[in-house]
Amino acid sequence: MRVTPLPCLLWLAFLHYSTNQQAALTVSPSRSQFFKGNSVSLSCEENNSSAGWTVWRNTTRGQSECKGPWGKPDGLRCYMTSLFPDDSGVYWCSSREGAASSSIQLTVTGGSVILQSPVLPVMEGDDVTLSCLTKTTPSNLPAAFYKDGSLIRTEPKGHMTLHHVTSSDEGLYRCNIRGHGESPSRWISVEDGMETFSQFLRTEFREEDIKFWSVCEYRTTDPGTELLSKARSISTALMEAEASKQIISMGSK
């Protein structure tokens, strides 16, 4: 069994606490393409409700927050009960202080076919399933899947899984069901999880903190190394003030 050293647990707990202070926009049902007339719920998921997060969008109608006529706000949620093609655009969460979540591109089509795909970028090594759906018939019809304009393959039940995706799988996808039509195109991004995490660390923490995280991740600590000394120093600092309160609270649950 893999055992994580206590200082690493403290650091990872603190990191979890820090990252959860930012809102993330979630979509229900979880997809990026919708048929005209569908409904959708958008939520700003975050821990600090006092930040006053609200859903915003930028479409051909302009930029505006969730309110009539296009959205019905309810706390951190925004309900859209009957979508139209001009509701297509970029959606995100914004706080009273001006902070913003990552954005999501939503597409509403008046056609009969949509491509169901991950709403957010996917991580390298993940399996990704794409589904070709029709508006009025079962979702298991044979469908042809395309990437960057070229046919990948035809799947008899309308679902295609990309196994252990890499950066080469990134691109513009669409699908076609004979006799029903073609979906709008959808760009699928593939991110390097380690690089994404490293970039986040560089924006939020000092270089010593990043080195300490590397020590935890790769178990390269040696009692006589300078890195271990820094690790101990950082873990001690994290036990002070609010950081210690959050970690102790997490440990008691």
Secondary structure by P-SEA (a helix, b strand, c coil): cccccaaaaaaaaaaaaaaacbbbbbbccccccccccccbbbbbcccccccbbbbbbcccccccccccccbbbcccbbbbcccccccccccccccccccccbbbbbbbbccccccccccccccccbbbbbbbbbcccccccbbbbbccccccccccccccccccccccccbbbbbbccccccccbbbbbbbcaaaaaaaaaaacccaaaaaaaaaaaacccccccaaaaaaaaaaaaaaccaaaaaaaaaaac
